[in-house]
Amino acid sequence: MSQTTAAPKAPLTHRIRTWLGDNALRIYAVIAFVYLLLPVAYTFAFSFNDGGRTNIVWNSFTFDNWLNPCGAPEVCPSVVNSLWVGLIVTIVSTILGTLIAFSLVRYRFRGRATTNLLIFLPMATPEVVLGSSLLALFVPLGATTVILAHIMFCISFVVVTVKARLASLDPRLEQAAMDLYASERQAFRRITLPLVAPGIAAAALLAFSLSFDDFIITNFNSGQFTTFPKFVYVSATRGIPPQANVIASAMFFIALAIVLISQYAGRRRREA
């Protein structure tokens, strides 16, 4: 009987290089996620710190910060300010941006190329330039100037998001609906709007998040009006209070839940 000999094993260095080559993308993804989530983990961990007036050094574990998130002075009023400003900015910028996106995609008019260019300018311009430019226009400063400034730069992001969704739609769907005796209004309400709705919702969420966490433009144009990012900046010199970490962690988990729910709902619709 002939005996088969086992194939010689590859050198260790060769096997390591092969394994790294096969798993390079996974390793990069893990490193990227750790890098992105490390500040979030730090914020969440220090929301349980019994830091007293300062929250720079870990002292002891406590649930009191989560049970009383408004324990630090001015933290909850600043969050409320950011929330209602973000809500107003989201509604106005979503409506205006959606109308602009429809006009740019569906119609041909003089100045269309120039309008496209102007829409991208707030996105490409540094926030310091935008903030200082708006500061020269607004007198006096306060909540109204913050809302106007946020609407100005949020419209661009809404237009780009909704425009991308509109450009991917097949216009033959609306034509087919009108061939079946649907009016333009019915075709828009039953065909176009449901198909564009995910893009509009994504644009609204983007506008709200941009407005809620903006600091540079807000700091230039707010005066004595305080939002949550401005409160965090002012508090950083003496240590951000743990209640601010509680609110930041809660906002992160709420946003994560919204994303997961939307992904789950989209998968259920595709499977139906």
Residue frames as qw, qx, qy, qz and C-alpha x, y, z in Angstrom:
[[0.000, 0.888, 0.460, 0.000, 0.00, 0.00, 0.00],
 [0.404, 0.394, -0.019, 0.825, 1.23, 3.46, -0.92],
 [0.299, -0.664, -0.464, 0.504, 1.13, 6.09, 1.76],
 [0.224, 0.819, 0.231, 0.474, 0.10, 9.65, 0.89],
 [0.478, -0.143, -0.296, 0.814, 2.31, 12.33, 2.30],
 [0.041, -0.868, -0.415, 0.271, 0.74, 15.48, 3.74],
 [0.417, 0.749, 0.088, 0.508, 1.37, 18.71, 1.87],
 [0.499, -0.089, -0.349, 0.789, 3.98, 20.84, 3.56],
 [0.120, -0.858, -0.433, 0.250, 2.59, 23.72, 5.54],
 [0.354, 0.774, 0.045, 0.523, 3.20, 27.22, 4.26],
 [0.414, 0.091, -0.430, 0.798, 5.57, 29.36, 6.28],
 [0.183, -0.631, -0.604, 0.451, 4.03, 31.25, 9.17],
 [0.053, -0.439, 0.059, 0.895, 4.78, 34.65, 7.66],
 [0.131, -0.064, -0.690, -0.708, 3.05, 33.64, 4.43],
 [0.234, -0.522, -0.819, -0.041, -0.05, 32.47, 6.31],
 [0.163, -0.602, -0.377, 0.685, -0.15, 35.72, 8.29],
 [0.032, 0.278, -0.325, -0.903, 0.11, 37.80, 5.12],
 [0.185, -0.247, -0.817, -0.487, -2.64, 35.72, 3.51],
 [0.222, -0.599, -0.729, 0.247, -4.91, 36.10, 6.52],
 [0.101, -0.543, -0.139, 0.822, -4.31, 39.86, 6.65],
 [0.075, 0.099, -0.547, -0.828, -5.02, 40.16, 2.94],
 [0.231, -0.390, -0.839, -0.299, -8.29, 38.23, 3.27],
 [0.333, -0.707, -0.590, 0.201, -9.45, 40.18, 6.32],
 [0.323, 0.025, -0.045, 0.945, -8.02, 43.64, 5.65],
 [0.239, -0.457, -0.337, -0.787, -11.43, 45.18, 5.00],
 [0.645, -0.587, -0.482, -0.083, -12.88, 43.69, 8.19],
 [0.600, -0.296, -0.290, 0.684, -9.92, 44.93, 10.24],
 [0.132, 0.194, 0.108, 0.966, -10.26, 48.42, 8.76],
 [0.415, -0.554, -0.445, -0.568, -14.00, 48.44, 9.47],
 [0.674, -0.539, -0.452, 0.226, -13.44, 47.46, 13.11],
 [0.468, -0.155, -0.143, 0.858, -10.76, 50.14, 13.57],
 [0.050, -0.344, -0.273, -0.897, -12.99, 52.77, 11.93],
 [0.536, -0.610, -0.473, -0.342, -15.98, 51.90, 14.14],
 [0.651, -0.446, -0.373, 0.488, -13.83, 51.95, 17.28],
 [0.320, 0.028, 0.009, 0.947, -12.42, 55.34, 16.28],
 [0.227, -0.436, -0.352, -0.797, -15.91, 56.75, 15.61],
 [0.646, -0.566, -0.438, -0.265, -17.59, 55.28, 18.67],
 [0.587, -0.087, -0.494, 0.635, -14.83, 55.91, 21.21],
 [0.036, -0.196, 0.186, -0.962, -15.96, 59.51, 21.95],
 [0.632, -0.349, -0.318, -0.615, -19.54, 58.26, 22.27],
 [0.778, -0.245, -0.554, 0.167, -18.43, 55.57, 24.70],
 [0.359, 0.048, -0.403, 0.841, -16.50, 58.17, 26.71],
 [0.301, -0.287, -0.024, -0.909, -19.53, 60.46, 26.85],
 [0.758, -0.330, -0.427, -0.366, -21.81, 57.60, 27.90],
 [0.694, -0.136, -0.566, 0.423, -19.38, 56.38, 30.58],
 [0.223, 0.034, -0.345, 0.911, -18.93, 59.84, 32.12],
 [0.451, -0.427, -0.270, -0.736, -22.71, 60.32, 32.25],
 [0.802, -0.441, -0.401, -0.045, -22.51, 57.96, 35.26],
 [0.535, 0.171, -0.416, 0.715, -19.68, 59.86, 36.92],
 [0.397, -0.831, -0.361, 0.146, -20.25, 61.47, 40.28],
 [0.579, 0.338, -0.012, 0.742, -18.20, 64.45, 39.20],
 [0.243, -0.651, -0.346, 0.631, -19.75, 67.23, 41.23],
 [0.198, 0.854, 0.019, -0.481, -19.06, 70.60, 39.63],
 [0.205, 0.629, -0.635, -0.398, -16.43, 69.22, 37.28],
 [0.934, 0.133, 0.279, -0.182, -16.60, 66.10, 35.16],
 [0.398, 0.745, -0.530, -0.081, -13.01, 65.76, 33.99],
 [0.123, 0.360, -0.901, 0.208, -11.72, 63.01, 36.32],
 [0.681, -0.275, -0.611, -0.296, -13.61, 59.84, 37.18],
 [0.264, -0.456, 0.547, -0.651, -14.68, 59.78, 40.83],
 [0.305, 0.039, 0.907, -0.288, -17.36, 57.16, 41.39],
 [0.128, -0.252, -0.807, -0.518, -20.32, 55.48, 39.69],
 [0.220, 0.321, 0.560, -0.731, -23.82, 56.88, 40.18],
 [0.156, 0.495, 0.778, 0.355, -27.28, 56.80, 38.57],
 [0.045, -0.687, -0.402, 0.604, -28.22, 60.21, 39.95],
 [0.016, -0.361, 0.358, 0.861, -27.29, 62.01, 36.74],
 [0.145, -0.181, -0.814, -0.533, -29.77, 59.94, 34.71],
 [0.175, -0.595, -0.762, 0.187, -32.46, 60.29, 37.38],
 [0.057, -0.876, -0.230, 0.420, -32.03, 64.08, 37.41],
 [0.638, 0.319, 0.322, 0.623, -30.80, 65.20, 33.95],
 [0.078, 0.846, 0.165, 0.500, -31.73, 68.82, 34.68],
 [0.671, -0.615, -0.227, 0.347, -29.58, 68.98, 37.80],
 [0.495, -0.116, 0.107, 0.854, -26.96, 71.24, 36.23],
 [0.144, 0.709, 0.229, -0.651, -27.93, 74.91, 35.80],
 [0.345, 0.648, -0.237, -0.637, -29.11, 75.92, 32.29],
 [0.189, -0.188, 0.902, 0.338, -28.60, 72.48, 30.74],
 [0.306, 0.466, 0.830, -0.020, -32.28, 71.69, 30.14],
 [0.267, 0.823, 0.184, -0.466, -33.25, 75.20, 28.94],
 [0.030, 0.597, -0.587, -0.546, -30.43, 75.04, 26.39],
 [0.225, 0.068, 0.945, 0.229, -31.68, 71.65, 25.17],
 [0.311, 0.676, 0.614, -0.264, -35.22, 72.99, 24.87],
 [0.167, 0.790, -0.162, -0.568, -33.90, 75.93, 22.85],
 [0.061, -0.364, 0.807, 0.461, -32.03, 73.61, 20.50],
 [0.287, 0.290, 0.913, 0.020, -35.08, 71.39, 20.09],
 [0.332, 0.762, 0.468, -0.300, -37.61, 74.07, 19.18],
 [0.111, 0.737, -0.376, -0.551, -35.12, 75.90, 16.96],
 [0.160, -0.209, 0.900, 0.348, -34.31, 72.63, 15.21],
 [0.351, 0.474, 0.800, -0.109, -38.01, 71.85, 14.76],
 [0.301, 0.834, 0.149, -0.438, -38.78, 75.22, 13.16],
 [0.019, 0.634, -0.603, -0.483, -35.68, 75.04, 10.97],
 [0.300, 0.002, 0.934, 0.192, -36.55, 71.50, 9.88],
 [0.402, 0.632, 0.631, -0.201, -40.10, 72.38, 8.86],
 [0.257, 0.868, -0.042, -0.423, -39.20, 75.54, 6.95],
 [0.035, -0.596, 0.692, 0.405, -36.05, 74.23, 5.27],
 [0.393, 0.100, 0.907, 0.115, -37.71, 70.93, 4.31],
 [0.442, 0.722, 0.485, -0.218, -40.65, 72.67, 2.64],
 [0.218, 0.878, -0.218, -0.365, -38.53, 75.24, 0.81],
 [0.197, -0.496, 0.789, 0.303, -35.79, 72.76, -0.09],
 [0.501, 0.248, 0.828, 0.043, -38.27, 70.22, -1.46],
 [0.442, 0.819, 0.279, -0.238, -39.94, 72.84, -3.65],
 [0.076, 0.809, -0.467, -0.349, -36.55, 73.98, -4.95],
 [0.369, -0.242, 0.873, 0.209, -35.51, 70.38, -5.66],
 [0.546, 0.509, 0.663, -0.060, -38.71, 69.75, -7.65],
 [0.348, 0.895, 0.018, -0.278, -38.21, 72.90, -9.68],
 [0.078, -0.700, 0.639, 0.310, -34.57, 72.05, -10.47],
 [0.383, -0.083, 0.907, 0.155, -35.33, 68.46, -11.52],
 [0.427, 0.516, 0.742, -0.041, -38.68, 68.80, -13.26],
 [0.310, 0.912, 0.239, -0.120, -38.45, 72.20, -14.99],
 [0.613, 0.141, 0.186, 0.755, -36.13, 74.04, -17.36],
 [0.024, -0.969, -0.246, 0.022, -35.82, 77.77, -16.77],
 [0.418, 0.719, -0.218, 0.510, -33.34, 80.58, -17.20],
 [0.181, -0.689, 0.489, -0.503, -30.79, 80.63, -14.41],
 [0.951, -0.237, -0.094, -0.176, -31.20, 76.95, -13.55],
 [0.803, 0.213, -0.334, 0.445, -27.45, 76.23, -13.73],
 [0.092, 0.537, -0.345, 0.764, -26.69, 79.29, -11.62],
 [0.691, -0.479, 0.094, -0.532, -29.26, 78.19, -9.04],
 [0.965, -0.065, -0.235, 0.099, -27.63, 74.77, -8.86],
 [0.554, 0.364, -0.368, 0.652, -24.28, 76.43, -8.20],
 [0.212, -0.550, 0.253, -0.768, -25.68, 78.75, -5.53],
 [0.864, -0.377, -0.122, -0.309, -27.31, 75.81, -3.75],
 [0.897, -0.005, -0.288, 0.335, -23.91, 74.18, -3.26],
 [0.247, 0.656, -0.289, 0.651, -22.17, 77.32, -2.01],
 [0.537, -0.647, 0.267, -0.471, -23.36, 77.11, 1.65],
 [0.984, -0.171, 0.043, 0.019, -22.21, 73.48, 1.75],
 [0.789, 0.325, -0.112, 0.510, -18.75, 74.32, 0.38],
 [0.053, 0.769, -0.198, 0.605, -18.21, 77.53, 2.35],
 [0.412, -0.001, -0.719, 0.559, -16.46, 77.22, 5.77],
 [0.345, -0.727, -0.594, -0.001, -18.81, 77.81, 8.68],
 [0.389, -0.488, -0.162, 0.764, -16.58, 80.56, 10.05],
 [0.084, 0.033, 0.387, 0.918, -17.09, 82.52, 6.82],
 [0.269, -0.533, -0.673, -0.436, -20.84, 81.91, 6.86],
 [0.441, -0.652, -0.526, 0.321, -21.16, 82.84, 10.51],
 [0.303, -0.400, -0.030, 0.864, -19.17, 86.06, 10.22],
 [0.003, -0.186, -0.518, -0.835, -21.00, 87.04, 7.02],
 [0.338, -0.619, -0.659, -0.263, -24.40, 86.54, 8.62],
 [0.428, -0.546, -0.396, 0.602, -23.24, 88.44, 11.70],
 [0.164, -0.126, 0.167, 0.964, -22.77, 91.50, 9.50],
 [0.229, -0.339, -0.594, -0.693, -26.43, 91.25, 8.39],
 [0.510, -0.566, -0.641, -0.087, -28.24, 90.54, 11.65],
 [0.114, 0.090, -0.440, 0.886, -29.00, 93.22, 14.25],
 [0.362, -0.628, 0.622, -0.295, -30.02, 92.57, 16.98],
 [0.390, 0.224, -0.891, -0.055, -28.90, 88.98, 17.66],
 [0.556, -0.148, 0.553, -0.603, -31.07, 86.33, 19.26],
 [0.594, 0.121, 0.790, -0.095, -33.26, 83.32, 18.59],
 [0.619, 0.708, 0.207, -0.270, -34.67, 84.75, 15.35],
 [0.265, 0.792, -0.510, -0.207, -31.24, 85.29, 13.84],
 [0.346, -0.311, 0.885, 0.009, -30.21, 81.75, 14.81],
 [0.660, 0.382, 0.619, -0.188, -33.30, 80.33, 13.07],
 [0.528, 0.810, -0.060, -0.246, -32.68, 82.37, 9.91],
 [0.029, 0.696, -0.703, -0.143, -29.01, 81.35, 9.83],
 [0.475, -0.110, 0.872, -0.051, -29.82, 77.66, 10.28],
 [0.678, 0.563, 0.409, -0.236, -32.50, 77.73, 7.59],
 [0.331, 0.827, -0.340, -0.301, -30.02, 79.31, 5.19],
 [0.069, 0.526, -0.836, -0.136, -27.52, 76.45, 5.31],
 [0.506, 0.051, 0.832, -0.222, -29.99, 73.60, 5.95],
 [0.668, 0.583, 0.113, -0.448, -31.89, 74.34, 2.72],
 [0.336, 0.632, -0.647, -0.261, -28.84, 73.32, 0.68],
 [0.142, -0.209, 0.962, -0.102, -28.66, 69.89, 2.30],
 [0.575, 0.358, 0.598, -0.430, -32.40, 69.35, 1.86],
 [0.572, 0.664, -0.179, -0.448, -32.23, 70.30, -1.83],
 [0.211, 0.517, -0.815, -0.156, -29.34, 67.95, -2.52],
 [0.294, -0.038, 0.924, -0.241, -30.98, 65.03, -0.69],
 [0.593, 0.485, 0.480, -0.429, -34.43, 65.39, -2.26],
 [0.453, 0.692, -0.355, -0.436, -32.93, 66.14, -5.67],
 [0.022, 0.368, -0.923, -0.110, -30.99, 62.87, -5.61],
 [0.410, 0.221, 0.838, -0.285, -34.19, 60.99, -4.81],
 [0.549, 0.651, 0.183, -0.490, -36.13, 62.73, -7.58],
 [0.286, 0.639, -0.597, -0.392, -33.41, 62.08, -10.15],
 [0.109, -0.188, 0.976, 0.031, -33.67, 58.34, -9.49],
 [0.555, 0.358, 0.586, -0.469, -37.42, 58.16, -10.13],
 [0.272, 0.173, 0.776, 0.541, -38.75, 56.82, -13.41],
 [0.275, 0.235, 0.043, -0.931, -40.97, 59.53, -14.99],
 [0.377, -0.055, -0.761, -0.526, -42.85, 56.82, -16.88],
 [0.153, -0.334, -0.865, 0.343, -44.64, 55.89, -13.65],
 [0.168, 0.480, 0.302, -0.807, -46.41, 59.26, -13.58],
 [0.322, 0.259, -0.511, -0.754, -47.07, 59.06, -17.31],
 [0.264, -0.151, -0.940, -0.156, -48.65, 55.63, -16.84],
 [0.006, -0.441, -0.701, 0.560, -50.85, 56.98, -14.05],
 [0.265, 0.477, 0.018, -0.838, -52.06, 59.84, -16.26],
 [0.288, 0.115, -0.775, -0.551, -52.65, 57.39, -19.12],
 [0.237, -0.347, -0.905, 0.073, -55.04, 55.66, -16.72],
 [0.171, -0.725, -0.409, -0.527, -57.00, 58.94, -16.44],
 [0.522, -0.599, -0.347, 0.498, -55.38, 60.23, -13.26],
 [0.130, 0.975, 0.046, 0.175, -55.06, 63.99, -13.05],
 [0.456, 0.559, -0.437, 0.537, -51.68, 65.64, -12.39],
 [0.378, -0.569, 0.411, -0.603, -52.68, 66.21, -8.78],
 [0.942, -0.187, 0.128, -0.249, -53.73, 62.58, -8.32],
 [0.858, 0.344, -0.268, 0.271, -50.55, 61.30, -9.97],
 [0.176, 0.615, -0.475, 0.604, -48.47, 63.48, -7.68],
 [0.569, -0.475, 0.367, -0.562, -50.36, 62.50, -4.53],
 [0.949, -0.098, 0.206, -0.217, -50.53, 58.76, -5.21],
 [0.904, 0.319, -0.056, 0.279, -47.35, 58.10, -7.21],
 [0.428, 0.647, -0.278, 0.566, -44.74, 60.82, -6.91],
 [0.339, -0.714, 0.313, -0.526, -45.12, 61.85, -3.27],
 [0.918, -0.345, 0.166, -0.100, -45.00, 58.29, -1.80],
 [0.883, 0.269, -0.065, 0.379, -41.87, 57.56, -3.85],
 [0.297, 0.649, -0.243, 0.657, -40.16, 60.82, -2.83],
 [0.605, -0.732, -0.043, -0.311, -41.27, 60.61, 0.83],
 [0.881, -0.305, -0.075, 0.354, -38.22, 58.60, 2.03],
 [0.536, 0.329, -0.010, 0.777, -35.91, 61.24, 0.54],
 [0.192, -0.729, -0.060, -0.654, -37.90, 64.05, 2.14],
 [0.782, -0.612, -0.096, -0.071, -37.85, 62.26, 5.50],
 [0.819, -0.069, -0.059, 0.566, -34.08, 61.73, 5.24],
 [0.283, 0.530, 0.023, 0.799, -33.61, 65.40, 4.35],
 [0.453, -0.757, -0.098, -0.461, -35.73, 66.48, 7.34],
 [0.861, -0.464, -0.077, 0.194, -33.71, 64.31, 9.74],
 [0.675, 0.177, -0.011, 0.716, -30.48, 65.66, 8.29],
 [0.019, 0.682, 0.062, 0.728, -31.69, 69.26, 8.65],
 [0.644, -0.721, -0.093, -0.237, -32.71, 68.69, 12.26],
 [0.868, -0.287, -0.046, 0.402, -29.39, 67.08, 13.19],
 [0.506, 0.371, 0.026, 0.778, -27.41, 69.85, 11.48],
 [0.200, -0.740, -0.068, -0.639, -29.41, 72.52, 13.27],
 [0.769, -0.618, -0.140, -0.078, -29.33, 70.82, 16.66],
 [0.822, -0.340, 0.035, 0.456, -25.56, 70.33, 16.83],
 [0.472, 0.659, 0.036, 0.584, -24.38, 73.47, 15.02],
 [0.535, -0.635, -0.226, 0.509, -22.06, 75.63, 17.10],
 [0.434, -0.082, 0.186, 0.878, -19.93, 77.92, 14.91],
 [0.039, -0.452, -0.435, -0.778, -22.71, 79.72, 13.04],
 [0.475, -0.721, -0.497, -0.093, -24.87, 79.74, 16.18],
 [0.575, -0.476, -0.208, 0.632, -22.09, 81.25, 18.28],
 [0.257, 0.089, 0.229, 0.935, -21.67, 84.11, 15.78],
 [0.229, -0.334, -0.401, -0.822, -25.38, 84.93, 15.55],
 [0.478, -0.485, -0.732, 0.013, -26.98, 83.98, 18.88],
 [0.166, -0.675, 0.155, -0.702, -26.10, 86.87, 21.17],
 [0.325, -0.350, 0.667, -0.571, -27.34, 85.93, 24.65],
 [0.894, 0.050, -0.038, -0.443, -29.47, 83.08, 23.28],
 [0.227, -0.486, 0.843, -0.045, -28.01, 79.73, 24.40],
 [0.873, 0.149, -0.321, -0.334, -28.34, 76.41, 22.58],
 [0.931, -0.340, 0.130, 0.029, -27.07, 73.05, 23.79],
 [0.809, 0.289, -0.059, 0.509, -23.79, 73.08, 21.76],
 [0.117, 0.736, -0.183, 0.641, -23.09, 76.61, 22.99],
 [0.681, -0.649, 0.157, -0.300, -23.78, 75.53, 26.58],
 [0.963, -0.100, 0.035, 0.247, -21.32, 72.63, 26.20],
 [0.576, 0.530, -0.115, 0.612, -18.66, 74.97, 24.80],
 [0.191, -0.767, 0.201, -0.579, -19.05, 77.46, 27.65],
 [0.818, -0.513, 0.161, -0.203, -19.01, 74.66, 30.24],
 [0.911, 0.246, -0.219, 0.249, -15.92, 72.96, 28.79],
 [0.231, 0.683, -0.417, 0.553, -13.54, 75.35, 30.57],
 [0.385, -0.463, 0.572, -0.557, -14.66, 74.11, 33.99],
 [0.108, -0.040, 0.993, -0.040, -15.63, 70.57, 32.97],
 [0.476, -0.161, -0.492, -0.711, -18.78, 69.60, 31.14],
 [0.539, -0.218, 0.548, -0.601, -21.39, 68.58, 33.75],
 [0.189, -0.016, 0.978, 0.086, -22.41, 64.90, 33.68],
 [0.465, 0.543, 0.545, -0.439, -26.00, 65.92, 32.96],
 [0.393, 0.682, -0.320, -0.527, -24.82, 67.20, 29.57],
 [0.047, 0.308, -0.928, -0.203, -23.32, 63.77, 28.94],
 [0.373, 0.284, 0.829, -0.304, -26.66, 62.22, 29.88],
 [0.501, 0.675, 0.193, -0.505, -28.52, 64.33, 27.34],
 [0.274, 0.616, -0.613, -0.412, -25.90, 63.73, 24.64],
 [0.123, -0.123, 0.984, 0.030, -26.06, 59.97, 25.24],
 [0.447, 0.446, 0.667, -0.395, -29.85, 60.00, 25.16],
 [0.462, 0.702, -0.121, -0.528, -29.86, 61.90, 21.85],
 [0.124, 0.456, -0.830, -0.295, -27.42, 59.38, 20.37],
 [0.220, 0.091, 0.966, -0.105, -29.53, 56.39, 21.38],
 [0.481, 0.590, 0.408, -0.505, -32.72, 58.05, 20.13],
 [0.390, 0.666, -0.407, -0.488, -31.07, 58.71, 16.75],
 [0.001, 0.283, -0.950, -0.135, -29.77, 55.13, 16.66],
 [0.384, 0.298, 0.817, -0.310, -33.25, 53.80, 17.41],
 [0.503, 0.663, 0.089, -0.547, -34.77, 55.89, 14.61],
 [0.279, 0.559, -0.683, -0.378, -32.20, 54.55, 12.13],
 [0.122, -0.087, 0.988, -0.039, -32.76, 50.93, 13.19],
 [0.457, 0.452, 0.627, -0.440, -36.54, 51.28, 13.05],
 [0.479, 0.680, -0.158, -0.532, -36.40, 52.86, 9.58],
 [0.157, 0.432, -0.850, -0.257, -34.08, 50.11, 8.35],
 [0.257, 0.115, 0.938, -0.201, -36.37, 47.43, 9.76],
 [0.500, 0.579, 0.385, -0.515, -39.46, 49.06, 8.24],
 [0.388, 0.642, -0.444, -0.490, -37.72, 49.35, 4.86],
 [0.016, 0.242, -0.963, -0.120, -36.75, 45.68, 4.93],
 [0.381, 0.316, 0.799, -0.342, -40.31, 44.67, 5.80],
 [0.503, 0.656, 0.073, -0.558, -41.65, 46.72, 2.87],
 [0.283, 0.539, -0.697, -0.379, -39.18, 45.10, 0.47],
 [0.085, -0.074, 0.992, -0.050, -40.10, 41.64, 1.69],
 [0.478, 0.391, 0.558, -0.554, -43.85, 42.29, 1.46]]
